[in-house]
Amino acid sequence: MDITTITTFFLYLDPLSPNSWKAEEVAENWLLTYPGRYSNPKFDKQRELKKQAIMADKDKLKKYRKRLGSLSWFMGRLNEPLA
C-alpha cells in the first residue's frame, strides 16, 4: 500500500509591508526567516551582533526589505533544500 502525504500551506504576503517597518523589524524578520546558525541559543550574542550589523547597513536593509516582500524570492529559498 502506498501512502502519500500532502502538505498544504497558505501564504499571505503584502509586498509593500516591509517598506513601513523600522530597521529593527527588518533585521529581526530577516533573521527569523533565514536564521542559519543563529537559531541556536548558543549563538545569541552573534545573532545580536548580526542584527546590529544589518540595522547599520542601509544598502542591506533596502535589499532585505525588497526580499522580505517578494514572493518569488521566498519561493526560490523554499525550493533550495529540494534542489
N, C-alpha and C positions, 0 to 999 in steps of 0.2 A: 504494500500500500504506500502510495506517495503522498506525503503531507506537504502542502505548500503554505508558507506563512506570508501573508501580505500585510505590509505596514503602510498605513496612510497617514500623512500629516498635512496640516493646512498651515500656510504661512501668510501672515498679513504683513505687508511691507509698505510703508509710506516713504517714498524716495526723498521727500523734502524734509522729513522729520529730523534727520541728523544735522541739518543746517541750523536748527534752532537750539541745539544742545550746547552747553558750556564745554570748554576744553576738557574739564574733568570727566564729564559724562561721555564724551567721545573716547577718551583714553580708557575709561572703565568698561564701556561697552565693547571696545576693541579687544581688551584683554579677557573679557568674559566669552566673547565669540571665538577668539583664536588664542586660547590660553597657553598652548605649548607646555613647557615645563613649569610655568608659573601657576598652574592649577594645584601643584603640590605645596602643602603648607610649609614645608622646609625652605621654600623659595620665596616666602612672603616679603622679605627685605628686598630681594632682587626685583620682585614684582612691583613694589612701590617705587623703586628707582626707575624701572621701565616706564611706569605710569607718568612719573615726573618728566622723564625724557620726552615722551610723546607730547605732553602738555606744553613743553618748552619749544617744540619744533613746529612752526606754523605750516610748513610745507607738508609735514607728516600728518598734521591734523586735517588739512584740506584733503589729502589723499584718503585718509581713513573715513572722513565724513562721506566722501563720494562712495567708497566701497561699502560702508555700512548701509547705504541707501540703495545699493544696486542688487537687484535680483540675479542678474547674470553672474556677478562676482560671487554671490552666495552659492549659486548652483555649481559653479566651477569648483569652489572649495569643497562642496559636498561630494562632488564626483571624484576628487583627488584620491581618497583612500581606495576607491573601487578600481581605479585605473591600473 
